[in-house]
Amino acid sequence: MMGLKNDTSCATALHACGLVAENISMDTVKKLFPIRNYDIEKLVAFTSDLKSEVFPKQTTLFHLGDTADSALYLLKGTVTLSDESGNTYEIDPKSPKARFPLSSGSKYTITAISKTDVSVLRVSQKIMSPKYAPLSLFSTLVIPDELAGNYLLSGFIHHYNNEELNIPSLPDIAIKVRNAMQNEAGVADVVKIIQHDPVFSAKLIGLANCPLYRGVNPVKSCLEAVSRIGLNATRNLVISLSINRIFKTDSPLIKKYLNEIWKESLSISIISFVLASITKQANPEEALLAGLVSNIGIVPFLSFAANCPKEYYTESDIELALPYIKGPVGYKVLSDWGFTQEHLEIPLYADDWYQNNSQELNLTDIVVLSRLHNKIGQKKTADLPIISSVPAASKLKNFSLSPELSLNILHEAKQQISDALKAFSD
């Protein structure tokens, strides 16, 4: 087998290739994620004089563990991908996975070998970097031209930008526990705060007995629960339980949306907990909280909608607005709540498979991987990239994600998600 390090086209191949290099059209680029999202000027500059590369069958396009300076998109032919465990699967241009790079990130997490003659598009990692993609305005909201007629979104942005919107505050008990922790309070002090709220106390005991923390003997008191879970984990769980109280409304339609978002957030948080526990590169309780706050920016928008007349908007208006709302508003909410910068970035980039804002695995990476796993678990895989193509996957140390391993992670998380839904619900 030959690799690309020494041979960059079929002209130097050991045997003939039946394909020829071709110019890359704008139509082709507009089908590929995430580069299709670049503004038109960048796309025009990017496609200028851009050509495909072609390779004969049995060429090693890249090898697992090698440093990656580019990402490859499959345009023609079939490629066999194999992970660290030896599991293999194939990608061809008809597969929805071909719209995503075969691998991206600082290193390759799979080996790719051409099963047939192939044509590929090579994209520099510098182009894949977020600084070349549309920049988030952080907490500032702007109406995109195509949604200028969305009166619900226009009204929300007007109130938001004029600071007339009622941004939810973190419940009092969460603030008290966090402040106590900052003042180096002990277990007994934190327990006293929690016991003032019997509902919180009962839920914390329930969580201490769920599979996330279950010990040999069940705990029966708040003191035993905090002692088992630990102070830092208790702080995060109290904040997490507080967030659930914010997902409330009397509107049937908005209640449906809030319930769906809460269940999704909880599933992502549990998968984040499991991933952090397995990889040992992040604190599991921090990862759990990160998953729960990833959708927090949607809540003020839905609360605003709940207080608007029903004839003011349609379900389509809500669906179209959410992608533009959740990141900036989530940043604003978490900033108001005094979260760290690492947490503030989670709502901004949690939906971006190709965010790559740090060299080391961070909480946003964990949430991105967990969100991808959650969608895989729902069988919504047609528009999803393969796990190895996500930059966050390349930051895992001594651990390689694959479709088979992902199914194992989902299986492990399934019962925990079910138990957590019960523990967090009213």
C-alpha positions in Angstrom: 0.0 0.0 0.0 1.1 3.5 -0.7 0.4 6.6 1.5 -0.1 10.2 0.7 3.0 11.4 2.4 5.1 10.5 -0.5 2.6 10.3 -3.4 0.1 13.1 -3.9 -1.6 12.0 -7.2 -2.1 9.1 -9.5 0.7 10.3 -11.7 3.2 8.8 -9.3 1.0 5.7 -8.4 2.3 2.2 -8.8 -0.6 1.4 -11.0 -3.0 3.3 -13.2 -5.9 5.3 -11.8 -9.1 5.6 -13.8 -10.0 9.1 -12.6 -8.6 12.5 -13.4 -8.3 15.6 -11.3 -11.1 18.1 -11.9 -12.0 21.7 -11.0 -14.1 21.9 -7.9 -17.4 23.8 -8.6 -19.3 26.1 -6.2 -22.2 23.6 -6.4 -19.9 20.8 -5.0 -18.6 23.0 -2.2 -22.1 24.1 -1.1 -22.9 20.4 -0.3 -20.0 20.0 2.1 -20.1 20.7 5.9 -18.9 22.9 7.5 -17.3 24.9 4.6 -20.8 25.3 2.9 -21.6 27.7 5.8 -18.9 30.2 4.8 -20.0 33.5 3.4 -20.1 33.8 -0.4 -16.9 35.8 -0.7 -14.9 33.2 1.2 -16.5 30.4 -1.0 -15.6 32.2 -4.2 -12.0 32.7 -3.0 -11.8 29.2 -1.7 -12.9 27.6 -5.0 -10.7 29.6 -7.2 -8.4 27.2 -9.1 -9.3 24.5 -6.7 -8.9 20.9 -8.1 -9.7 17.5 -6.8 -6.9 14.9 -6.1 -7.2 11.4 -7.4 -5.7 8.1 -6.1 -5.9 4.5 -7.2 -7.5 1.8 -5.2 -5.6 0.4 -2.2 -4.0 3.8 -1.4 -3.7 4.7 2.3 -5.2 8.2 2.3 -4.2 8.7 6.0 -3.3 6.6 8.9 -4.7 6.5 12.5 -2.6 8.5 14.9 -0.8 10.6 12.2 -0.7 14.4 12.6 -3.3 16.0 10.3 -2.7 19.2 8.4 -5.7 18.8 6.2 -9.2 17.3 6.0 -10.4 15.1 3.1 -13.8 15.0 1.5 -14.7 12.0 -0.7 -16.0 13.1 -4.1 -15.9 9.8 -6.1 -15.2 6.2 -5.4 -15.4 4.2 -2.1 -13.2 4.5 1.0 -12.8 1.9 3.8 -12.4 3.4 7.2 -11.0 1.4 10.2 -10.7 2.4 13.8 -8.3 1.5 16.5 -10.2 -1.7 17.4 -10.1 -2.9 13.8 -13.8 -2.2 13.0 -14.3 -1.2 9.4 -17.0 0.6 7.5 -17.3 2.1 4.0 -18.2 5.5 2.7 -19.2 6.3 -0.9 -20.4 9.6 -2.4 -24.1 8.5 -2.1 -23.8 8.3 1.6 -24.9 11.3 3.6 -21.6 10.9 5.5 -19.7 12.0 2.4 -20.9 15.5 2.9 -18.6 15.7 6.0 -14.8 15.3 6.0 -13.5 11.8 6.5 -11.5 13.0 9.5 -10.7 16.4 11.0 -8.8 17.7 14.0 -5.2 17.8 14.9 -4.7 14.0 14.4 -6.4 11.3 12.4 -8.5 9.0 14.6 -9.1 6.4 11.8 -7.2 4.9 8.9 -8.7 5.5 5.4 -7.9 3.2 2.5 -9.3 3.6 -1.0 -11.4 0.5 -1.9 -11.7 1.8 -5.5 -10.1 4.6 -7.4 -11.1 7.8 -5.6 -11.3 11.5 -6.1 -11.0 13.7 -3.0 -11.0 17.3 -2.0 -8.2 18.4 0.3 -9.0 21.3 2.7 -6.3 22.9 4.9 -7.0 22.7 8.6 -6.4 26.5 8.6 -9.5 26.9 6.4 -11.4 24.5 8.8 -10.5 26.7 11.7 -13.4 28.7 13.3 -11.7 32.0 12.6 -12.5 31.4 8.9 -16.1 30.5 9.7 -18.8 33.0 10.5 -18.0 34.5 13.9 -20.4 34.4 16.8 -21.4 37.8 18.1 -21.5 36.3 21.5 -24.4 37.9 23.4 -25.5 40.2 20.5 -28.6 39.2 18.5 -29.1 40.1 14.8 -32.0 39.2 12.6 -30.9 37.4 9.4 -32.4 38.8 6.2 -34.4 35.7 5.5 -36.2 36.0 8.9 -37.0 39.7 8.7 -40.7 38.8 8.5 -40.6 36.7 11.7 -42.4 39.0 14.1 -41.8 36.7 17.1 -38.0 36.9 16.5 -38.1 40.6 15.8 -40.1 41.3 19.0 -37.8 39.2 21.1 -34.6 40.8 19.7 -36.1 44.3 20.3 -36.7 43.5 24.0 -33.4 41.7 24.3 -31.2 44.4 22.8 -33.0 47.1 24.8 -32.5 45.0 28.0 -36.3 44.8 28.5 -36.4 41.1 28.6 -36.8 39.1 31.8 -33.7 36.9 31.9 -34.2 34.1 34.4 -32.2 34.3 37.5 -30.5 31.3 39.2 -32.7 30.1 42.1 -31.8 31.3 45.5 -30.7 27.9 46.9 -28.2 27.4 44.0 -26.7 30.9 44.7 -26.4 30.1 48.4 -24.7 26.8 47.9 -22.3 28.3 45.4 -21.5 31.2 47.7 -20.9 28.9 50.6 -18.6 26.8 48.6 -16.6 29.9 47.6 -16.3 30.6 51.3 -14.9 27.1 51.9 -18.0 25.9 53.7 -17.9 22.3 54.9 -20.4 19.4 54.3 -22.5 20.3 57.4 -22.9 23.9 56.2 -24.0 23.0 52.7 -26.4 20.4 54.1 -28.1 23.0 56.3 -28.7 25.2 53.2 -30.1 22.3 51.1 -32.4 21.1 53.9 -34.2 24.4 53.9 -35.7 23.2 50.6 -37.2 19.7 51.2 -37.8 19.2 47.5 -34.1 19.7 46.7 -33.1 17.6 49.6 -35.2 14.7 48.5 -34.0 15.0 44.9 -30.4 15.0 46.0 -30.9 11.8 47.9 -32.6 10.3 44.9 -29.6 11.3 42.7 -27.1 9.9 45.2 -28.9 6.5 44.9 -29.1 6.5 41.1 -26.5 4.7 39.0 -24.3 7.8 38.6 -23.3 7.6 42.3 -24.8 4.4 43.8 -22.8 2.8 46.5 -23.1 -0.5 48.4 -25.8 0.9 50.7 -28.6 3.3 49.8 -28.4 6.8 51.4 -31.3 8.0 53.4 -30.4 11.5 54.5 -29.2 14.7 52.9 -26.0 14.5 54.9 -25.3 11.0 53.6 -26.0 12.1 50.0 -23.6 15.1 50.2 -21.0 13.0 51.8 -21.2 10.3 49.1 -21.4 12.7 46.1 -18.9 15.3 47.4 -19.1 19.0 47.8 -18.1 20.0 44.2 -20.5 17.5 42.7 -23.3 18.6 45.1 -22.8 22.3 44.0 -23.1 21.3 40.4 -26.1 19.1 41.0 -27.9 21.8 43.0 -27.4 24.2 40.0 -28.6 21.4 37.7 -31.7 20.8 39.7 -32.3 24.6 39.8 -32.1 24.8 36.0 -35.0 22.3 35.8 -37.2 24.8 37.7 -36.7 27.4 34.9 -38.2 25.1 32.3 -41.8 26.0 33.3 -44.8 27.5 31.5 -48.6 27.3 31.3 -48.7 27.4 27.5 -49.3 23.9 26.1 -47.3 24.5 22.9 -44.4 26.1 24.7 -44.5 23.5 27.4 -44.1 20.9 24.7 -41.0 22.6 23.4 -39.6 23.1 26.9 -40.1 19.4 27.8 -38.4 18.3 24.6 -35.4 20.6 25.2 -35.1 19.6 28.9 -35.1 15.9 28.0 -32.5 16.5 25.3 -30.4 18.6 27.7 -30.6 15.9 30.3 -29.7 13.1 27.9 -26.7 15.1 26.6 -25.6 15.8 30.2 -25.7 12.1 31.2 -23.8 11.1 28.1 -21.3 13.9 28.9 -20.9 12.4 32.4 -20.3 8.9 30.9 -17.8 10.2 28.4 -15.9 12.2 31.0 -15.8 9.2 33.3 -14.5 6.9 30.5 -11.9 9.3 29.0 -10.8 10.7 32.4 -10.0 14.0 30.7 -12.7 16.1 32.3 -14.5 16.2 35.6 -17.7 14.1 35.2 -19.8 16.5 37.4 -18.6 19.5 35.4 -19.4 17.6 32.2 -22.9 16.9 33.5 -23.6 20.5 34.2 -22.1 21.5 30.9 -24.6 19.3 29.1 -27.5 20.8 31.0 -26.6 24.4 30.2 -26.0 23.8 26.5 -29.6 24.7 25.6 -30.3 27.3 28.3 -30.4 30.1 25.8 -33.7 28.8 24.4 -35.6 29.2 27.6 -35.9 33.1 27.6 -37.1 33.0 24.0 -39.7 30.4 24.7 -40.8 32.2 27.8 -41.2 35.4 25.7 -43.3 33.4 23.2 -45.5 32.0 25.9 -46.5 35.6 26.8 -47.3 36.6 23.3 -50.8 36.2 21.7 -51.1 32.8 19.9 -51.8 34.5 16.6 -48.5 36.3 16.9 -46.5 33.4 15.7 -46.5 29.8 14.3 -44.5 26.7 15.2 -42.5 27.3 12.1 -41.5 30.8 13.4 -40.2 29.2 16.6 -38.3 26.5 14.8 -36.6 28.9 12.4 -35.6 31.3 15.2 -34.1 28.8 17.6 -30.7 28.4 15.9 -30.1 32.2 16.0 -31.2 32.5 19.6 -29.7 29.7 21.7 -26.0 30.6 21.4 -25.9 34.4 22.1 -28.7 34.2 24.7 -27.1 31.2 26.4 -23.9 33.2 26.6 -25.8 36.1 28.2 -27.7 33.9 30.7 -24.6 32.1 31.9 -22.7 35.4 32.1 -25.4 36.8 34.3 -25.2 33.7 36.5 -21.5 34.1 37.0 -20.3 31.0 35.1 -16.7 30.6 33.9 -15.6 31.5 30.4 -15.3 27.8 29.6 -19.0 27.4 30.4 -20.0 30.6 28.5 -18.7 29.1 25.2 -20.7 25.9 25.5 -24.1 27.4 24.1 -22.2 29.2 21.4 -20.5 26.2 19.9 -22.4 23.1 21.2 -24.1 22.7 17.8 -20.9 23.1 15.7 -19.4 19.7 15.0 -16.3 21.4 13.7 -15.6 23.9 16.5 -12.0 23.6 17.5 -11.2 26.4 19.9 -8.6 24.6 22.1 -5.8 22.2 21.6 -6.8 20.1 24.7 -10.2 18.5 25.2 -12.5 20.9 27.0 -16.2 21.0 28.1 -17.5 22.2 24.8 -15.7 19.2 23.1 -17.4 16.9 25.5 -20.8 18.4 24.9 -20.3 18.3 21.1 -19.4 14.6 21.2 -22.3 13.9 23.6 -24.8 15.8 21.4 -23.6 13.7 18.4 -24.0 10.5 20.4 -27.5 11.6 21.5 -28.6 12.1 17.9 -27.1 8.7 16.9 -29.1 7.1 19.8 -32.2 8.6 18.2 -31.4 7.1 14.9 -31.2 10.5 13.3 -27.9 9.8 11.5 -28.6 10.8 7.9 -27.2 14.4 8.3 -24.6 13.6 10.9 -20.8 13.3 10.4 -18.9 10.2 11.3 -17.5 10.5 14.8 -13.9 10.3 13.6 -14.4 13.5 11.5 -15.2 15.7 14.5 -12.2 17.6 15.8 -13.2 17.0 19.4 -12.7 13.2 18.8 -9.0 13.8 17.9 -8.3 15.3 21.3 -9.1 12.1 23.2 -6.0 10.5 24.7 -5.5 6.8 24.8 -9.1 6.5 23.7 -10.6 6.3 20.2 -14.3 6.7 19.4 -15.9 4.4 16.8 -19.5 3.5 15.8 -19.3 0.3 17.8 -17.8 2.0 20.9 -20.4 4.7 20.6 -23.2 2.2 20.8 -21.6 0.8 24.0 -21.5 4.3 25.5 -25.2 4.8 24.5 -26.1 1.5 26.0 -24.3 2.4 29.3 -26.0 5.8 29.4 -29.5 4.5 28.5 -30.5 3.4 32.0 -28.7 6.3 33.6 -30.7 8.7 31.4 -33.9 7.0 32.4 -33.1 7.1 36.1 -31.9 10.7 35.9 -35.1 11.8 34.2 -37.0 10.4 37.2 -34.6 12.0 39.7 -34.7 15.4 38.0 -38.5 15.5 37.3 -41.0 16.9 39.7 
